[in-house]
Amino acid sequence: MPESPYLVIDPGRVRENYRALSAAMPAARIRFAVKASPVDELISLLATEGAEFDVASIGEIDQCLNLGVAPATLCYGNPIKKAADIARAYALGVRRYAFDTEDDLLRIAEHAPGSEVECRFLSAAPQSRTPFGTKFGCAPSEALRLLVRARDLGLIVAGPYFHVGSQQLDPEAWQIGIEQAAEISKALADKDIAVQTVNIGGGLPISYADAAPALGDIASVVNAAAAEFLPATAGLVIEPGRALVGNAGTIHAEVVGVRIAPDGRRWVYLDIGRYNGMAETENEYIAYRFVTDRDGDPVDEAVVAGPTCDGDDVLYQRTRVLLPTTLRAGDRIQILDTGAYTASYSSVSFNGFPPLTVHVSGAERE
Ligand SMILES: Cc1ncc(COP(=O)(O)O)c(C=O)c1O
């Protein structure tokens, strides 16, 4: 058995998730957001199933290409990119890019001439569990202006793009986004630009401690809204991360210690925490479920914390977590549905960006 903590991923489950999504939204092209779980076997499996890939950096592009994924199936979807990275991606054969600023559009036009572009707008969707805030996306009116500009710069307009926020629990969010995308598409048609695709982003939720709406419920909203509002010629693209891999992973961890704090609260310390996999417990956004060897014994509330010396390395102190009162150091504990945004955050190259390099200065101090 590997040393704890470790994540076990079931590729069969990922395949099932892909096929279920494909059946639920038959008209949509599925583009896996690699950042959710940049695992070679999963990328290869999804490529075989016919997926496309949303890549966030040269690191993720290299990873996909090294696995034999066709560059034509990649979209460089991160709106934050350096000119040199766009040039590198173009040289590697990537011909599809997302952007949300004029600045980035001009860089794409210069370094990836003739490529296909999607403009990400900030939709009026309700907040998701792990919201992006206003970090990404321009105003819808600006998306219209920028897509016209893209055409004038010699780029191919793919169409508008929105992301309703990860772990989005309200199916209406997609309806709102699709209606907004439809308005942009109509205004583009008036300027003789035919939208090829509307990218409805990621955000599909999975059930953690709280149940999420079923895939079928969201698919009904998406399919109906697409049929009602989008031009018949515009294809749908969906960019899931969590929904393809989240429920395919289980983290195996260990209890390092149990303590009663001076205020009387019980703390359970694990060998996994905020910095080695549990990043999405930030703000207690995602409430994971735990399984222990002592399930069945009486339970009581516990604060759950990670192993580092950092005061913020606490997974849950407001969320009510019930764990067996008999739990002791050395006990094994499983954390369910941890296939998305766990290992990739804890690795030294989240999103494929290499780790910060360290330069030792100070020879002059000797
Ligand atoms: C550009 C982009 N597309 C898709 C996704 C996938 O989102 P989700 O895992 O909510 O499906 C993300 C997640 O951060 C993203 O940044």
PDBQT file of the ligand as one rigid body, heavy atoms in Angstrom, charges set to zero:
ROOT
HETATM    1  C1  LIG A 401     -11.479  27.992 -18.221  1.00  0.00    +0.000 C 
HETATM    2  C2  LIG A 401     -12.086  26.912 -17.407  1.00  0.00    +0.000 A 
HETATM    3  N1  LIG A 401     -12.879  26.019 -18.017  1.00  0.00    +0.000 NA
HETATM    4  C3  LIG A 401     -13.443  25.008 -17.341  1.00  0.00    +0.000 A 
HETATM    5  C4  LIG A 401     -13.214  24.841 -15.985  1.00  0.00    +0.000 A 
HETATM    6  C5  LIG A 401     -13.826  23.660 -15.308  1.00  0.00    +0.000 C 
HETATM    7  O1  LIG A 401     -14.763  24.006 -14.363  1.00  0.00    +0.000 OA
HETATM    8  P1  LIG A 401     -15.525  22.883 -13.556  1.00  0.00    +0.000 P 
HETATM    9  O2  LIG A 401     -14.523  22.031 -12.887  1.00  0.00    +0.000 OA
HETATM   10  O3  LIG A 401     -16.377  23.665 -12.618  1.00  0.00    +0.000 OA
HETATM   11  O4  LIG A 401     -16.351  22.102 -14.524  1.00  0.00    +0.000 OA
HETATM   12  C6  LIG A 401     -12.433  25.771 -15.299  1.00  0.00    +0.000 A 
HETATM   13  C7  LIG A 401     -12.207  25.638 -13.867  1.00  0.00    +0.000 C 
HETATM   14  O5  LIG A 401     -11.570  26.428 -13.203  1.00  0.00    +0.000 OA
HETATM   15  C8  LIG A 401     -11.839  26.824 -16.032  1.00  0.00    +0.000 A 
HETATM   16  O6  LIG A 401     -11.008  27.689 -15.454  1.00  0.00    +0.000 OA
ENDROOT
TORSDOF 0
